[in-house]
């Protein structure tokens, strides 16, 4: 069974890196540059895991993460290039499953996704 992953980042080059890295591992990867676009995907696709940038153009990434957490059991990874210690605390506050600092390490991202998706997920939004 192929699992669906949603990557949300306003940086198109970062989205492409995430998309390619996770497609190599066999995941169906959907990308969104805004929280609004992410919500549209979440309404139409069963997403098992979300990779969300902390600072999106249209909304704070943690607000989107909290909304996703309240609606479904998709795993959540937060990405950020800003103040790591403060952001880890914030990410933990929204019950994110992992936090990865930018610039992201592809091995770290792939390992985190694989680990988080190794358990069964109810992906309905």
C-alpha positions in Angstrom: 0.0 0.0 0.0 1.4 3.4 -1.0 1.1 6.1 1.6 0.3 9.7 0.8 2.6 12.4 2.2 1.8 16.2 2.1 4.7 18.6 2.0 3.8 22.3 2.8 6.5 25.0 2.2 6.4 28.3 0.5 9.9 27.7 -0.9 9.3 25.8 -4.2 12.9 24.5 -4.3 12.5 23.0 -0.8 9.2 21.3 -1.9 11.0 19.7 -4.9 13.8 18.4 -2.7 11.3 16.9 -0.2 9.1 15.5 -3.0 12.0 13.8 -4.8 13.5 12.4 -1.7 10.3 10.8 -0.5 9.2 9.6 -3.9 12.4 7.5 -4.0 11.1 5.7 -1.0 7.8 4.9 -2.8 5.5 7.6 -1.1 2.9 9.5 -3.1 3.9 13.1 -2.4 1.5 16.0 -2.7 2.9 19.5 -2.4 1.4 22.8 -1.4 2.9 26.3 -1.1 0.2 27.7 1.2 -1.9 26.5 4.1 -5.0 27.0 2.0 -3.7 24.8 -0.8 -2.7 22.2 1.9 -6.3 22.2 3.2 -7.7 21.5 -0.3 -5.4 18.5 -0.6 -6.3 17.3 2.9 -10.0 17.4 1.9 -9.5 15.2 -1.1 -6.6 12.8 -0.3 -6.0 10.4 2.6 -2.7 11.9 3.9 -0.7 9.7 6.3 2.0 12.3 7.1 2.5 16.1 6.7 5.8 17.9 6.4 5.1 21.5 7.3 7.4 24.5 7.2 7.0 26.6 10.3 6.7 30.0 8.5 4.4 29.8 5.5 3.4 32.8 3.4 -0.3 32.8 4.4 -0.3 31.2 7.9 1.9 30.1 10.8 2.8 26.4 10.1 2.0 25.4 13.7 -1.6 26.7 13.3 -2.0 24.4 10.3 -0.4 21.5 12.2 -2.7 22.0 15.2 -5.7 22.0 12.9 -4.5 18.8 11.2 -3.8 17.2 14.6 -7.4 18.0 15.8 -9.0 16.5 12.7 -7.0 13.4 11.9 -4.2 11.2 13.1 -1.7 12.0 10.3 1.8 12.2 11.5 3.4 15.7 11.5 7.0 16.8 10.9 7.7 20.5 11.4 10.6 22.2 9.4 12.2 25.4 10.4 15.4 27.4 9.7 14.7 29.7 12.7 15.6 29.6 16.4 15.8 25.9 16.8 15.3 25.6 20.6 12.2 27.9 20.7 10.7 26.1 17.6 11.2 22.7 19.0 9.2 23.7 22.1 6.5 25.2 19.9 6.4 22.1 17.7 6.1 19.9 20.7 3.2 22.2 21.9 1.2 21.3 18.9 2.0 17.6 19.3 4.2 17.4 16.2 5.8 14.0 15.9 9.2 15.4 14.9 11.1 18.7 14.2 13.8 19.0 11.6 15.9 22.1 11.4 16.7 23.6 8.0 18.8 23.1 6.0 17.3 19.7 6.2 19.3 16.5 5.9 17.7 14.2 3.3 18.7 11.1 5.3 17.2 12.6 8.5 14.0 13.4 6.7 13.7 10.0 5.0 14.5 8.2 8.3 11.9 10.3 10.3 9.2 9.7 7.7 9.9 5.9 7.5 9.9 5.7 11.3 6.7 7.6 11.8 4.9 5.7 9.1 5.9 2.3 10.3 2.8 2.3 12.6 -0.7 2.2 11.3 -2.2 5.6 10.5 -5.9 6.7 10.2 -5.4 9.3 7.4 -9.0 10.7 7.2 -9.1 14.5 7.6 
